[in-house]
Amino acid sequence: MPTNSPSSAAPAISRQGGAGLEIDATSLIRDGERWFPVMGEYHFSRDVPERWEHELRKMKAGGIDTVATYLIWILHEEIRGERSWAGHLDVRRFVETAGRVGLNVVMRIGPWAHGEARNGGFPDWLQALPVKHRTNDPAYLELVEEWYADIEAQLRGQFRSADSPDAPIIAVQVDNELYDQPEHLATLRRLAESVGMTAPFWVATGWGGAQVPQDELISVYAGYSDGFWEESDVELPAFSRMHFIFSDVRDDLSVGADVRDAPETDGGDDHRYPFITCELGGGMAVAYHRRPHVDPEDISALALTKLGGRSAWQGYYVYHGTTQASGRLSGMQESQESAYPNDLPTKDYDFFAPIGAAGTLRPHYHRLRTQHLFLQEWGAELLELPAAFTDIEDAGVRSAVRVADGRGYVFVNNHQPAAAALPALSGVQVSLPDGSRFPSAPIDLPAGAAAFWPIAQAYGDVSALSGTVQPITRIDTADGLVVIFGTTAGIDVELDLRIDGDAAVSGAREVETPQGTRWVPTTAPGPDCVVTVGSTRLVILDPASSARVWAGEVDGRRIVALWDGGLTFGAEGLLLERWSTATEILTIPALTGSEPAGVFSRLALGPATDEAPVSVRTVREASGAPALRRGGTANRFGAPLEEEWAQAAVFDIDPAELVAELVEGEDAANVLRLTWFGDVARAYVGDRLVADQFWYGRTWELDLAVLGLAGRPLRIEVLPWNGETDFFVDSRVRADRVAGRAEIASAQLVRAPRVPVRLGG
């Protein structure tokens, strides 16, 4: 019998924290200072280990300080007794790599994970056993104890504790989306500890009204702008709106509702812990019946709304897309065949995440980074600020005022997904606790605007700044403090500067307003827009430049950069990943070989490698389309059957052409980007399925480094839409869903050289 079965009378464990980490009702505390973690999900077992370190460094450069990952039992032990931790399943190697990169780890140990995995991650043999799964049935707990013990053996020394105060794993999540078994959740923690796991924090998912034992586990929450689990005739799920309104509501009862057996219940959260999120939608997966088209602006606005709503830990699911691993016996994805309501792709788990499965960087990677860099510098202060909320229905604008003792921030959001887009607003002003209003006069708030602005914040020689600019990061230089701000399209810059002493102001002019003197920059926002107050320089960037800001450390030296592409920080310098046509990088301090460019230094680079077209040969036209069918536990549209692929159009790409166009060497990324039309597409190398996608109006990206072409053609099969199966696609691309169409419109090889640059001096 397991050591901590219910009959063992093990005492409750109420303590959270340890090894330099603590928690109170406000936030996490690290070495006595408040800490605002930023976490991104990346499933190590769904990627190749050769990519882990570089991709983790990209996550860190995006402002992530903690990586979360699932242990998906079926991948490690598809056949009972044949457990593997090798290759892409080497969790120890992944955790050690994360620690070396400088990331904390949250280990989601299951045993049930969901994660769009077959049986929620249970091996088929476990699913079939006559035990009461996900309960305190002793027969089930005995199996879990063995699984947990092996996890501990693999990760021994990687769990943070008093004996290992620098170990990467700072938190452990037990199970996932379990709603009505609080005693079982508590038992899982005790079971994990009994086999030797330690962690400062133990958590469980609290959404769906989950009954989480608060004495033993911290509830963590989710928020998505759309969901593949909704029905195919829903343009935008009803739950979406709540995530774009500032409030202190933590729970979303809809997440996972399609696989929930238990009734929705009140989880009894007593708010002894802060608001922690682990699944803010970094994008969204697609199912056969429903294929959401989440926009980058949806993702960044939702994240900003949570910041205004007193989130104390931003966690994204997923932050890095991956590819479903293949099993020896079956598919590894969620499907109707394995008793789910939904059919998901066999391989595709790109999720339209900030970092795609092929390693590409999406616009929301850059948009989110501006928020994350702010949290690195000023997040500790934000954590302690109260919040007052308004909604458009009664105040004309969605806002959160987080101000104490006259200082803080104002958050505004006028964005919702395109299916329920908000109109532009006029006459917008926000009331502050002291009775004043901000900005000084009513402004027009454009449709889609989402921003936060400082109220009486101190920056160097500026004792208090309030303004319609968004702080991003700061850096101390020999000539004084430099603070980087962003702006919002359609909103003019206004600065209320309080200056102590005789500090002179340049780069801005005074204007009179109903609330007194304000300052307006004399240069349009951009890298050259600098307002100088004494020795403090305020750089005010346009929206496009704001998304180009990076900040990190090289050999202990802080560096701020403006760069349009990818970037990672190393011990000796920066590694630029040239995903764009940019031919220069601006930095503080200077890079070797750069020239002065105002506040920044400019390093000119050689011509960027652009995209190269790739020829696609039609081998066979489509001879038919898959039949309309329904299935699964919710009678939803189902994916094509295997025998229906005999009707697919077939295309191939000559590997010699791909090889001829590749940027050679490890210091390069090579991604094949396909624009195609149809219903479902698959990619094969020989007889091996390497990728697939349900069409939803976005391009399909294939990382050539992991396809294993080895001189063999890349074969693409495309099944057309039958004209009857009314699966959901976004209304903006619905006209391209044409019955009988099975086409590859274009194929481009996107080549991104990796260029090292060094700090000067």
C-alpha positions in Angstrom: 0.0 0.0 0.0 1.4 3.5 -0.8 3.0 5.2 2.1 0.6 8.1 2.1 -2.7 6.4 1.3 -5.7 7.8 3.2 -5.5 5.0 5.8 -1.9 5.9 6.7 -3.1 8.9 8.8 -0.4 11.2 7.4 -0.7 14.7 8.8 -1.8 17.6 6.6 1.1 19.7 5.2 0.1 23.3 5.2 3.5 25.1 4.7 4.2 26.7 1.4 7.6 28.2 0.8 11.2 27.5 1.7 14.7 27.7 0.3 14.6 31.5 0.0 11.1 31.5 -1.4 7.9 32.4 0.5 4.4 33.4 -0.3 1.7 35.6 1.3 -1.6 36.9 0.1 0.0 39.5 -2.1 2.8 37.7 -4.0 5.8 35.4 -3.9 8.8 36.6 -1.9 12.3 35.8 -3.0 15.2 36.5 -0.6 13.0 39.0 1.3 11.9 40.9 -1.9 8.6 40.7 -3.7 8.9 38.8 -6.9 6.6 38.7 -10.0 7.3 35.5 -11.9 6.7 35.2 -15.6 6.2 31.6 -16.8 5.9 30.0 -20.2 4.9 26.4 -21.0 7.2 24.3 -23.2 6.8 20.6 -23.5 10.2 19.1 -23.7 9.0 15.6 -24.7 7.3 17.1 -27.8 10.5 18.6 -29.1 14.0 17.4 -29.9 16.7 17.7 -27.2 19.1 19.3 -29.6 16.8 22.4 -29.7 16.1 22.7 -26.0 18.9 25.1 -25.0 18.5 27.6 -27.8 14.7 27.6 -27.5 14.9 28.1 -23.7 17.3 31.0 -24.3 14.8 32.5 -26.6 12.1 32.2 -23.9 14.4 33.9 -21.4 15.1 36.7 -23.9 11.3 37.1 -24.2 11.2 38.0 -20.5 10.3 34.5 -19.2 12.0 33.5 -16.0 10.2 30.2 -15.3 9.5 27.4 -17.6 6.6 25.0 -17.0 6.4 21.5 -18.5 4.2 18.4 -18.3 5.4 14.9 -17.6 3.1 12.9 -20.0 3.1 9.4 -18.7 2.0 7.7 -21.9 5.1 9.0 -23.7 7.4 7.5 -21.1 5.6 4.2 -20.6 3.4 3.4 -23.5 4.0 -0.3 -22.9 3.7 -1.3 -19.3 7.1 -2.0 -17.8 9.0 -0.4 -20.6 9.6 3.1 -19.2 12.0 5.4 -21.0 13.8 8.6 -20.0 16.1 8.7 -23.1 16.3 11.2 -25.9 13.4 13.6 -26.1 12.1 12.0 -22.9 15.2 12.9 -20.8 13.5 15.2 -18.3 16.7 15.5 -16.2 18.6 16.9 -19.2 15.8 19.4 -19.9 15.7 20.6 -16.3 19.5 20.9 -16.0 19.5 22.8 -19.3 16.8 25.2 -18.0 18.8 25.8 -14.9 22.0 26.4 -16.9 20.1 29.0 -19.0 18.9 30.7 -15.8 15.3 29.6 -15.7 13.2 28.2 -12.8 11.1 25.2 -13.5 7.5 24.3 -12.6 7.1 20.5 -13.0 3.6 19.3 -13.8 3.8 15.7 -12.7 0.3 14.5 -13.3 -0.4 11.7 -13.2 -3.3 13.0 -15.4 -2.1 15.9 -17.5 -4.6 16.6 -20.3 -2.3 18.8 -22.5 -4.3 17.5 -25.5 -2.7 14.1 -25.0 -4.2 10.7 -25.5 -6.1 9.7 -22.3 -5.0 12.9 -20.7 -1.5 11.4 -20.6 -2.5 8.0 -19.1 -1.0 5.0 -20.9 -3.7 2.9 -22.6 -2.8 0.0 -20.2 -3.4 2.2 -17.2 -6.6 3.6 -18.7 -7.9 0.0 -19.1 -7.1 -1.2 -15.6 -10.1 -1.9 -13.3 -9.1 0.8 -10.8 -10.8 4.1 -9.8 -8.7 6.5 -11.7 -7.9 9.9 -10.2 -9.2 8.9 -6.8 -7.7 7.5 -3.5 -8.4 4.0 -4.6 -5.3 2.2 -3.1 -4.8 0.2 -6.3 -4.6 3.4 -8.3 -2.3 5.1 -5.8 0.1 2.2 -5.8 0.6 2.8 -9.6 1.0 6.5 -9.1 3.5 6.0 -6.3 5.7 4.0 -8.6 5.4 6.6 -11.3 6.2 9.4 -8.9 9.2 7.5 -7.4 10.7 7.2 -10.9 10.2 10.9 -11.5 12.0 11.7 -8.3 14.9 9.3 -9.2 15.3 11.0 -12.5 15.2 14.5 -11.0 17.0 13.9 -7.7 18.9 17.1 -6.8 16.9 19.2 -9.1 14.1 20.0 -6.6 14.8 23.2 -4.7 15.1 22.7 -0.9 17.3 23.8 2.0 19.8 21.2 0.9 19.6 22.4 -2.8 18.8 26.1 -2.6 19.8 26.8 -6.2 18.0 23.8 -7.8 15.7 24.8 -10.7 12.4 23.2 -9.7 10.6 25.7 -7.5 7.0 24.3 -7.8 5.2 21.1 -8.5 1.7 20.7 -9.9 -0.2 17.6 -9.1 -2.8 16.3 -11.5 -4.7 18.8 -13.7 -8.3 20.0 -14.0 -9.5 17.8 -11.2 -12.7 19.4 -9.8 -14.3 17.3 -7.0 -11.5 15.3 -5.4 -9.8 17.6 -2.9 -8.8 14.7 -0.7 -7.1 13.0 -3.6 -5.2 16.2 -4.6 -3.9 16.4 -1.1 -2.9 12.8 -1.2 -1.0 13.3 -4.4 1.1 16.0 -2.7 1.8 13.7 0.2 2.6 10.8 -2.1 5.1 13.0 -4.1 6.8 14.1 -0.9 6.9 10.6 0.5 9.1 9.5 -2.4 11.5 12.4 -2.0 10.2 15.3 -4.0 10.6 18.7 -2.5 9.5 22.2 -3.7 8.9 25.5 -2.1 5.4 25.6 -3.7 2.8 22.9 -4.4 0.0 23.9 -6.8 -3.2 22.6 -8.5 -5.4 24.0 -11.2 -8.3 25.9 -9.6 -10.4 26.7 -12.6 -13.9 25.3 -13.2 -14.8 25.8 -9.6 -12.3 23.2 -8.5 -12.3 22.1 -4.9 -8.6 22.6 -4.1 -7.5 21.9 -0.5 -6.2 25.3 0.3 -4.2 24.2 3.3 -2.0 22.0 1.1 -2.1 23.3 -2.5 -2.2 26.8 -4.1 -4.9 27.3 -6.8 -3.6 28.4 -10.2 -5.8 29.8 -12.9 -6.4 30.1 -16.6 -7.7 32.6 -19.2 -8.2 32.1 -22.9 -9.6 34.5 -25.5 -11.0 31.5 -27.5 -11.2 27.8 -27.2 -11.1 24.8 -29.5 -13.4 23.0 -27.0 -16.4 25.2 -27.9 -19.0 24.2 -30.5 -18.4 24.8 -34.2 -21.4 27.2 -34.5 -20.1 29.6 -31.9 -18.4 32.7 -33.4 -16.8 33.7 -30.1 -17.2 31.8 -26.8 -19.2 33.6 -24.1 -16.3 33.3 -21.7 -14.0 35.4 -23.9 -15.4 38.7 -22.8 -14.5 38.3 -19.1 -10.8 38.1 -19.9 -10.8 41.6 -21.5 -12.5 43.3 -18.6 -10.5 44.3 -15.5 -11.8 42.6 -12.4 -10.7 40.5 -9.4 -12.5 37.4 -10.7 -10.0 34.6 -10.9 -11.9 31.6 -12.1 -13.2 30.8 -15.6 -15.7 27.9 -15.3 -15.5 27.1 -19.0 -11.9 25.9 -19.3 -12.0 22.1 -19.7 -15.7 22.0 -19.4 -16.0 19.6 -22.3 -14.2 16.9 -20.4 -15.6 17.6 -17.0 -17.7 15.0 -15.2 -18.1 16.9 -12.0 -20.6 19.7 -11.6 -19.4 23.2 -11.4 -18.8 24.0 -7.8 -17.4 26.8 -5.6 -13.8 26.1 -5.0 -13.9 28.1 -1.7 -10.8 30.1 -2.5 -10.2 32.2 0.6 -7.7 34.4 -1.1 -5.0 33.5 1.3 -2.8 33.2 -1.8 -2.2 35.7 -4.6 -3.8 35.5 -8.0 -1.5 33.1 -9.9 -2.1 32.1 -13.5 -0.5 29.1 -15.3 -2.6 29.0 -18.5 -3.1 32.5 -20.0 -3.6 31.7 -23.6 -0.4 32.1 -25.5 -2.3 31.2 -28.6 -4.8 28.4 -29.1 -4.8 24.9 -30.5 -7.2 23.9 -33.3 -9.6 20.9 -33.3 -11.2 19.5 -36.4 -14.6 20.9 -35.6 -13.4 24.3 -34.3 -10.3 26.2 -35.5 -9.8 29.5 -33.7 -7.9 32.3 -35.3 -6.5 34.0 -32.2 -4.7 37.3 -33.0 -1.5 38.6 -31.4 -3.4 41.6 -30.1 -5.8 39.3 -28.3 -3.0 37.6 -26.4 -1.2 40.8 -25.3 -4.4 42.6 -24.4 -5.6 39.6 -22.3 -2.2 39.5 -20.5 -2.4 43.3 -19.8 -5.9 42.9 -18.4 -4.7 40.3 -16.0 -1.9 42.7 -14.8 -4.5 45.3 -14.1 -6.6 42.7 -12.3 -3.8 42.0 -9.8 -2.2 38.9 -11.3 0.9 38.2 -9.3 2.3 35.5 -11.6 1.8 35.5 -15.4 1.8 32.0 -16.8 1.3 31.3 -20.5 0.0 28.1 -22.1 1.7 27.4 -24.3 4.6 29.8 -24.8 6.5 27.6 -27.1 4.7 25.4 -29.7 5.7 21.8 -30.3 4.9 18.7 -32.3 3.0 15.7 -30.9 5.3 12.8 -30.4 4.5 9.5 -32.2 3.7 6.4 -30.3 4.6 2.8 -31.0 1.0 1.6 -30.6 -1.3 4.6 -31.3 -1.6 8.3 -31.9 -0.6 10.4 -28.9 -3.1 13.2 -29.5 -6.5 13.9 -28.0 -9.1 12.3 -30.3 -12.6 11.0 -30.5 -11.1 7.5 -30.9 -9.7 7.8 -27.3 -13.1 9.0 -25.9 -12.7 12.7 -26.2 -15.3 15.1 -27.7 -12.6 16.5 -30.1 -10.3 15.4 -32.8 -7.0 17.2 -32.7 -4.2 16.9 -35.3 -2.0 13.9 -35.1 1.2 16.0 -35.0 0.5 19.7 -34.9 0.7 21.4 -31.5 2.0 24.8 -32.7 -0.8 26.5 -30.8 0.1 29.8 -32.6 2.3 30.3 -29.6 4.6 33.3 -29.1 7.4 30.9 -30.3 6.2 28.5 -32.9 6.9 24.8 -33.1 9.5 25.6 -35.8 11.2 28.2 -33.6 9.7 31.3 -35.4 8.8 34.4 -33.4 5.3 35.6 -33.6 4.2 39.3 -33.1 2.9 38.5 -29.6 6.3 37.3 -28.6 7.5 40.8 -29.0 4.3 42.5 -27.7 4.4 40.4 -24.5 8.1 41.1 -24.0 7.4 44.8 -23.4 5.2 43.8 -20.5 7.7 41.3 -19.2 10.6 43.7 -19.2 8.4 46.2 -17.2 7.7 43.5 -14.7 11.4 42.8 -14.3 12.1 46.4 -13.3 8.9 47.5 -11.6 6.8 44.4 -11.0 7.7 44.3 -7.2 6.1 47.7 -6.8 3.0 46.8 -8.9 2.3 43.8 -6.7 1.6 45.9 -3.6 -0.8 48.4 -5.4 -4.5 48.0 -4.8 -6.9 47.9 -7.8 -10.1 49.7 -8.5 -12.0 48.6 -11.7 -14.5 50.2 -14.1 -16.3 48.8 -17.0 -17.5 50.4 -20.2 -21.2 50.0 -19.2 -20.9 52.4 -16.3 -17.7 54.4 -16.8 -17.3 54.7 -20.6 -14.0 52.8 -20.5 -12.6 49.6 -19.2 -9.9 50.6 -16.7 -8.0 49.6 -13.6 -6.6 52.2 -11.3 -3.7 50.8 -9.3 -2.6 53.7 -7.2 -1.5 54.1 -3.6 -0.3 57.2 -1.8 -0.6 59.1 -5.1 1.6 56.8 -7.1 0.9 53.9 -9.4 -0.5 53.0 -12.8 -3.7 53.3 -14.9 -4.6 50.4 -17.1 -7.0 50.8 -20.0 -8.3 48.2 -22.5 -10.4 48.8 -25.5 -9.6 45.5 -27.2 -11.7 42.3 -27.7 -11.3 39.6 -30.3 -12.3 40.5 -33.9 -15.6 38.6 -33.6 -16.7 41.1 -30.9 -14.4 44.0 -31.5 -14.9 47.1 -29.4 -15.5 50.5 -31.1 -13.3 53.6 -30.6 -14.3 55.6 -27.6 -14.3 59.4 -27.2 -14.1 61.6 -24.2 -12.0 59.1 -22.2 -10.7 60.2 -18.8 -10.0 58.0 -15.7 -10.7 59.2 -12.2 -7.8 58.8 -9.7 -8.2 58.3 -6.0 -7.3 61.9 -5.2 -10.2 63.2 -7.2 -8.2 64.3 -10.2 -8.6 62.9 -13.7 -6.1 61.4 -16.1 -5.1 62.5 -18.8 -5.5 66.2 -18.3 -8.3 66.4 -20.9 -10.6 63.7 -22.4 -9.0 61.7 -25.2 -10.1 59.4 -28.0 -9.3 55.8 -27.3 -8.8 53.9 -30.6 -10.5 50.6 -31.2 -8.1 47.9 -30.1 -6.0 50.1 -27.8 -4.6 48.4 -24.7 -2.1 50.2 -22.5 -1.0 51.2 -19.0 0.4 54.5 -17.9 2.4 55.7 -14.9 1.0 58.0 -12.3 3.5 60.1 -10.3 6.3 57.6 -10.9 9.9 58.6 -10.1 12.6 58.2 -12.7 16.0 59.6 -11.8 15.9 63.4 -11.8 12.1 63.2 -12.5 10.6 63.0 -9.0 7.1 62.2 -10.5 6.0 61.5 -14.0 2.4 60.9 -15.1 1.9 60.4 -18.8 0.4 58.6 -21.7 3.5 56.5 -22.2 4.1 52.9 -21.1 7.4 52.2 -19.2 9.3 49.2 -20.7 12.7 49.1 -19.1 15.7 51.2 -17.8 19.4 51.2 -17.8 22.0 53.2 -15.9 24.8 54.6 -18.0 27.9 56.8 -17.3 25.9 59.8 -18.4 22.9 59.0 -16.2 19.7 57.0 -16.2 18.0 56.1 -19.5 14.3 55.0 -19.3 12.6 53.5 -22.3 8.9 54.1 -22.9 6.4 52.9 -25.5 3.4 54.7 -27.0 0.0 53.6 -28.2 -1.1 54.2 -31.8 -3.6 57.0 -32.0 -2.9 58.5 -28.6 -0.8 61.6 -28.3 2.0 61.8 -25.8 1.4 64.0 -22.7 3.8 64.2 -19.8 3.2 65.7 -16.4 6.7 66.2 -15.0 7.5 67.2 -11.4 11.2 68.1 -11.2 13.1 68.8 -8.0 15.8 71.4 -8.0 17.0 73.2 -11.1 17.2 70.3 -13.6 16.7 71.6 -17.1 14.3 70.0 -19.6 15.1 69.6 -23.2 13.4 67.7 -26.1 9.9 68.8 -25.0 7.8 71.9 -24.9 5.4 73.2 -22.3 1.7 73.3 -23.0 -1.1 74.6 -20.8 -4.1 72.3 -20.0 -7.1 72.6 -17.8 -5.1 70.8 -15.1 -1.9 72.9 -15.4 1.3 72.7 -17.4 2.2 69.5 -19.3 5.0 68.6 -21.6 4.9 67.4 -25.2 8.0 65.9 -27.0 9.3 68.1 -29.8 10.2 65.0 -31.9 7.8 62.3 -33.0 8.0 59.1 -31.0 10.9 56.8 -32.1 14.5 56.1 -31.2 15.4 59.8 -31.6 12.6 61.1 -29.4 14.4 61.9 -26.2 13.2 64.1 -23.4 16.1 65.0 -21.1 15.5 66.1 -17.5 18.8 66.9 -15.8 20.9 63.7 -16.3 17.9 61.5 -16.9 16.9 60.7 -20.5 13.4 59.5 -21.3 13.3 57.7 -24.7 9.8 57.6 -26.1 9.3 55.0 -28.8 6.6 54.6 -31.5 4.6 51.4 -31.2 6.7 49.5 -33.8 9.9 50.4 -32.1 8.4 49.5 -28.7 8.1 45.9 -29.8 11.8 45.9 -30.8 13.0 46.5 -27.2 15.2 43.8 -25.6 17.0 43.9 -22.3 19.3 41.4 -20.5 22.8 40.7 -19.3 26.0 39.8 -21.0 28.8 38.7 -18.7 27.2 40.6 -15.8 26.7 43.8 -17.9 23.2 45.1 -18.6 22.3 45.8 -22.2 19.3 47.3 -23.8 18.7 46.8 -27.6 16.3 47.8 -30.3 16.3 44.9 -32.8 13.8 43.5 -35.3 14.4 39.8 -35.3 15.4 37.2 -32.7 18.0 37.6 -30.0 19.5 35.7 -27.2 21.9 36.7 -24.4 25.1 34.7 -23.9 28.2 34.9 -21.8 30.2 36.8 -24.4 27.6 38.8 -26.4 24.4 38.6 -28.3 23.3 36.0 -30.8 21.1 37.7 -33.4 18.6 35.5 -35.3 17.8 37.3 -38.5 14.1 36.6 -39.0 13.6 40.0 -40.6 15.2 42.2 -43.2 16.7 44.6 -40.5 20.2 45.7 -41.3 21.1 47.4 -38.0 20.8 47.0 -34.2 20.7 49.9 -31.7 22.1 49.2 -28.2 23.1 50.7 -24.9 26.1 50.2 -24.3 27.8 50.0 -27.6 28.6 46.8 -29.5 32.0 46.3 -31.0 32.2 48.1 -34.3 29.1 50.3 -33.7 28.8 54.1 -34.1 27.0 56.7 -31.9 23.4 57.2 -32.7 21.9 59.6 -30.1 21.2 57.8 -26.9 22.0 54.5 -28.6 24.9 53.1 -30.6 24.2 51.7 -34.1 25.8 48.6 -35.5 25.3 48.1 -39.2 24.9 44.5 -40.4 25.3 42.9 -43.8 22.3 42.3 -46.1 19.7 40.1 -44.5 18.9 36.7 -46.0 15.4 36.9 -47.4 12.9 34.2 -48.4 13.6 31.9 -51.3 10.7 30.4 -53.3 10.6 26.6 -53.5 9.1 24.6 -56.3 6.2 22.3 -55.5 5.4 19.5 -58.0 1.9 18.2 -58.3 2.0 14.4 -58.2 -1.7 13.7 -58.1 -4.9 15.8 -58.0 -7.5 15.1 -55.3 -10.0 12.5 -56.3 -12.6 13.1 -53.6 -13.1 14.6 -50.1 -13.7 13.0 -46.7 -17.3 12.3 -45.8 -19.1 14.3 -43.2 -19.1 12.4 -39.9 -19.7 13.1 -36.3 -18.4 11.3 -33.2 -16.9 11.5 -29.8 -18.6 12.2 -26.5 -20.2 15.4 -27.8 -21.2 14.3 -31.3 -18.9 16.8 -33.0 -17.4 16.8 -36.5 -14.7 14.2 -36.8 -11.4 14.2 -38.7 -11.0 12.2 -41.9 -10.6 8.4 -41.6 -7.3 6.8 -42.6 -8.8 5.2 -45.7 -10.0 8.5 -47.0 -6.5 9.8 -47.5 -6.3 7.7 -50.7 -8.4 10.6 -52.2 -5.9 13.3 -51.2 -4.0 15.5 -53.6 -0.3 14.7 -53.5 2.6 17.1 -53.9 6.4 16.8 -53.4 9.4 19.0 -53.0 12.8 18.0 -54.3 15.2 17.8 -51.3 18.1 18.9 -53.7 16.4 22.3 -54.1 15.9 22.7 -50.4 19.5 21.8 -49.7 20.7 24.2 -52.3 18.9 27.1 -50.7 19.7 26.3 -47.0 21.8 28.5 -44.8 24.3 26.0 -43.7 25.7 25.2 -40.3 24.2 25.1 -36.8 24.2 28.9 -36.6 21.1 29.1 -38.8 17.4 28.4 -38.8 15.7 27.1 -41.9 11.9 27.0 -42.0 9.7 25.9 -44.9 6.6 28.1 -44.9 3.6 26.7 -46.9 0.5 28.6 -47.9 -2.2 26.0 -48.7 -5.9 25.5 -49.0 -8.1 22.5 -48.2 -9.3 20.7 -45.1 -6.4 18.7 -43.7 -2.8 18.4 -44.8 0.0 15.9 -43.9 3.7 15.9 -44.6 5.8 12.8 -45.0 9.4 12.0 -45.4 9.3 8.5 -46.9 6.5 6.7 -45.1 7.1 8.6 -41.9 4.5 11.2 -40.9 6.4 14.3 -39.8 3.8 17.0 -39.6 0.1 17.8 -40.2 -2.3 20.8 -40.0 -6.0 21.5 -40.0 -6.5 24.4 -42.4 -7.5 27.6 -40.5 -6.2 30.4 -42.6 -2.6 30.6 -41.3 0.6 29.4 -43.0 2.1 26.1 -42.1 5.7 26.2 -40.8 8.1 23.2 -41.0 11.5 23.2 -39.3 13.8 21.5 -41.8 16.4 20.8 -39.1 14.1 18.2 -37.5 12.4 16.7 -40.6 15.3 14.3 -41.4 15.1 14.6 -45.1 18.4 12.8 -45.8 18.0 13.2 -49.5 14.4 12.0 -49.6 11.5 14.1 -51.1 9.1 15.9 -48.8 5.6 14.7 -49.7 2.6 16.8 -48.9 -0.9 15.3 -49.0 -4.0 17.6 -49.0 -7.6 16.5 -48.5 -10.1 19.1 -49.8 -13.2 20.3 -47.9 -16.3 18.4 -48.7 -18.6 21.4 -48.7 -20.8 20.0 -46.0 -18.8 19.7 -42.8 -19.4 23.1 -41.3 -16.3 23.2 -39.1 -15.5 26.6 -37.6 -13.0 28.9 -39.1 -12.7 32.6 -38.5 -15.1 34.7 -40.6 -12.2 36.7 -42.0 -10.8 33.6 -43.8 -14.1 31.7 -44.4 -14.3 32.8 -48.0 -11.1 30.8 -48.6 -12.8 27.6 -47.5 -13.8 26.3 -50.9 -15.3 22.8 -51.5 -13.0 20.6 -53.6 -10.0 22.8 -53.2 -6.7 21.1 -52.4 -3.8 23.4 -53.3 -0.4 24.6 -52.2 -0.4 28.2 -53.3 3.2 28.9 -52.3 6.2 27.5 -50.6 8.9 29.7 -49.2 12.2 28.8 -47.5 12.7 31.3 -44.7 16.4 31.4 -43.8 17.5 33.0 -40.6 21.3 33.2 -40.0 22.5 33.4 -36.4 25.0 36.2 -36.1 27.1 36.7 -32.9 27.9 40.2 -31.9 30.0 41.4 -28.8 29.8 44.3 -26.4 32.5 46.9 -26.9 35.0 47.9 -24.3 
